[in-house]
């Protein structure tokens, strides 16, 4: 996949942010996919035509980025296990 096509998936054309997330995808005739993207910084929405391979690579890169951020937050004690707990009445936390 050409560099320009990868950049369409990875960065927002309005603000340049790399915090772009996919919201949905629609498979077309193989190998093409239309991906709906939302920018986490400015909130811009757009649709991009790409290949299924390009989209899978984009998803892997996004997952790696998320893992790096979560690992850093855990190391810095910004998050702990309680942040991921489902709040249910029968399992209410003692500190509340």
C-alpha positions, 0 to 999 in steps of 0.5 A: 500500500502506498505511503499516501494511502496509509497516511489517509488511515493514520492521520486526520487531514484537518488537524494532523492528529494521529489519534484516528479510530475506525468506527465501521467498515463495509466490505466491497468487491475484494479486496476493497473496504470502505472505512469510516474514521473519526478523529479523536482530537478534532472530531472530524468524520470521514470515509476512506477507500482502502484494501483489506490488507491496509485496513488490517495493518491499520488495526494492528498499528492502532492496537499497538499504540493503545497497548503502549499507552495503557502500559505507560499508564499502568507503570505510572500508577494512573490506572489500576485494576479497579478502573477496569472492574464492572460496577455491579451492585452485588460487587460494590466497592468497599471505598464507596 
